[in-house]
Amino acid sequence: MIKIDDKLIDHLSKLARLTFEETERLKSDLQKIIDYFEILSEVDTEGIKPMYTPIEEPCKLRESEPKSHENVEAIIENFPEKEGRFIKVPSIYG
């Protein structure tokens, strides 16, 4: 069983680059989470197929079809910023 102590909290704090003000509460909460997982590990799962997703039906996609828009100019007018017929966006290179 994993024991949550000050040393572990310090280590997690350095890894996450965070500071924790309520370390006692954090230790208590983390210990409750670890204890819950210990209970879950006691459940007999022998013979049960693992699930990779809770959705068993495959996602049904619609056929992709090109569509022409009748009022392209009205769409372009709704761009927040534009340069000619193109949407103007912030540079990703700084």
N, C-alpha and C positions, 0 to 999 in steps of 0.2 A: 504494500500500500504506500502510495506517495504521501509524504508529509510536507505540507506547506509551511515553510519557516522564513525567517528574515533573510537568510542567505539566498533562497530561491526568489523572493520578492526583489532583492537587490539585482540579482542576475536578470530577471525579466525586465526590470526597470532599465538596465543598461541596454539590453537587446532592443527594447521598444523605444528607447530614447525618451522615456517619460519619467515624470516624478509623481509619486503617489503621496497624497497628504494623509489619507485614512488607511494606513497600512494594516492596522488590526482588522478593520472591516473587510479589506481586500483579501487578507489571509483567510478569514472566516468564510467569505463567499467562495473563494477558489477551493477551499477544503470541502465545502458542501457539494460543489460540482464534481470533484474527484471522487468523493464518497458515493455520489449517485452513479457514476460510471462503474464503480466497483460492484454496485448492486446489479447493474445491467450485465456485467460480465458473468454473473452467476446464472443467467438465464440459459436454459438448455436450447441450443439452436441446431442440434444435430439433425441432419436430414432436411433442413430448410434451405431452399435455394436462395442465394443472395440476390437482393434487389439492387439494381443500379439506378432505378428511378421509380418513384411511386406511381407514375403514369404507365399503365400497361399497354394502352392503345398507341400505335405509332401515330405521329402527328401527320394529319392529312393536309397537304399543301395544295393550293389551287394551281392551275396551269398558269405559267407566266406568259402573258401576251402583251406585245407592245400596243400602246394606245396613243392615239394622237389627240392633243388637246385643242379645242377650237379657239380658245381665247388666251393664247400664250402671252400677249401683251398685257392683259390684266394680271396674270400671274407675276410677270416681271415687275409690274408696278408695285406689287406687295413686298418685294425684297426690301429688307431694312436698309441695306447699302448695296449699291450696284455700280458697276463700271461697264457701260455699254449694255449688253444683254447678259452679263455675267454677275453672279452674286459676289460681292466683295467681302472677304473674310480676313481675320487677322493673320499675319504671317506666322509660320511655325518656326522660322529660322531666326527670329529676333530682329 
